[in-house]
Amino acid sequence: MKAVNALTGLDATRQPHAAFDVERIREDFPILKERVYGKPLVYLDNAATSQKPTAVIDAVTRYYLAENSNVHRGIHFLSERATQAFEDTRAKVARFLNASDPREIIFVRGATEGINLIAQSFGRTRLKPGDEIIISAMEHHSNIVPWQVLCEEAGAALRVIPIDDDGELLVDEYGKLLNAKTRLVSLVHVSNALGTINPVKRVVEMAHSQGVPVVIDGAQAAPHMPIDVQELDCDFYVFSSHKLFGPTGVGVVYGKAHLLEAMPPYQSGGDMILSVTFEKTLYNVIPFKFEAGTPHIEGVIGLGAAIDYVAGIGLDRIGAHEAELLAHATQAVAAIPGIRIIGTAKEKASILSFVLDGVHAHDIGTVLDQEGIAIRTGHHCAQPVLQRFGVPATARASLAFYNTKEEIDALVRALHKVTKLFG
Amino acid sequence: MPDLRELYQEVILDHNRRPRNFQKLEGANREAEGYNPLCGDQLTVYLHLEDGVIREISFQGSGCAISKASASMMTATVKGKTVAEAEGVFETFHKMVTADLSTTFDPLEMGKLAAFAGVREFPVRVKCATLPWHTLHAALEGKPEPVSTE
């Protein structure tokens, strides 16, 4: 029997219909009480970064108050305590992703560095002239540029899976792109610009049927849905702590152990070695081989607290609340004259991107800001996908589980102000 | 709290709706491109420069109301001016939109461009207002590489 992952909230003992008390949850996020220009903060920029619960802030504070010391080195009490807290988080992340072994979890600075690690350490050794790497038309720049750089160096080619007008991946086209020259597929799980949830399990199956490994960029998925890397069978999965209610400056690379073991180090220095002489250095075992230098200790510990917090609510319940909010927001925003929603896939999470006739997204952002509403405007570091939709910029509201229906209504009221001002 | 009407003055909204000189300039002998990578704004400024005088000027591109209106009003302002005069207006304009709130300026000297004084209260929008001018500056200098606000 497959172990049910309590951390992802898929615990059978949890009552699936227990009430989701958003007001109680909001109490856990001190920043949500802030006022902006005298108005209540309405934070709808969660895809850029999420807010932090008291549990995370306290964990970071506690580290500096009572645990601060370097990890993996000291013989003394504090170092052991810090190391324990640090390594406990690795185990928590492994459970969070349902990885089979904590050694498969590597801490990096963020999802971007995670992809760079995979590109440089895994990709570089496998590419030769004429080879191909497949990405999709809805990638964030962080899942385009590292592969572009690599392809350029190796004389390889980047192939792009097209999407349809709803922002859904054209899986048949993907099937046609896969061929004997394909060395890697790297795909976003949830698009940051469109909100599309990609059929990653199917994408992995199709790649594996041709022996091609798959990287999944989970930066926008991890905060919104349970992730099971064993079920997906992806070879690598990356996400960022700060989008998952943890501190900035920490990210995670999951990689299958046998792949990580065969890969050369990404960076070199302290902590990633077993022994050093001027003649030869023996590298450490995984995951430490990939963690050169003193890591972002308090960030990792804070991520551990964030995972505990999210698990306490349950990602299934988080997903259900957000789906309801997104449906409400989509309906209400689409009803405003002149608005076009960009990204209308059947399977979506968290993201509502839109354009308004005759009004640039930047101006929408400024008017909303005056109402205390934080959204993102611009190209969302995903210029190619906006080009696909023929728009230079969109306004993007992105939801988290602490957002409310009332906040969506405030957004809609503010958008009416925009249309009035520029009408 | 900064007032939106200070930023979005009627004249700015008007130039945003109906930008002047908003086309490619046939027979241009100078052009430059400007980008604001932060928001994706992009514009091209075209010039017909003759004997140190801006005979014709136009622009194209996409951007917010502030950058579009700024570009539009810039073209209307500098047309017929000498290079030195245009650079002088840019300098005064730049001072106006980046000055702290206590600084006063002569509205007569700025003419219609005084409408952009409200931008001072919205620091993230200063680059929107100045991008067209930086691009004009690059076109006047004949710089080959695109201008960026970053």
Interface residues (C-beta under 8 A of the other chain):
Chain A: Y37 G38 G358 V359 H360 A361 H362 D363 T366 V367 Q370 T377 G378 H379 Q383 L386 P392 A393 L421 F422
Chain B: M1 P2 L4 L7 Y8 L13 N16 R17 L38 C39 G40 D41 Q42 S62 G63 C64 A65 I66 K68 F122 V124 R125 C128
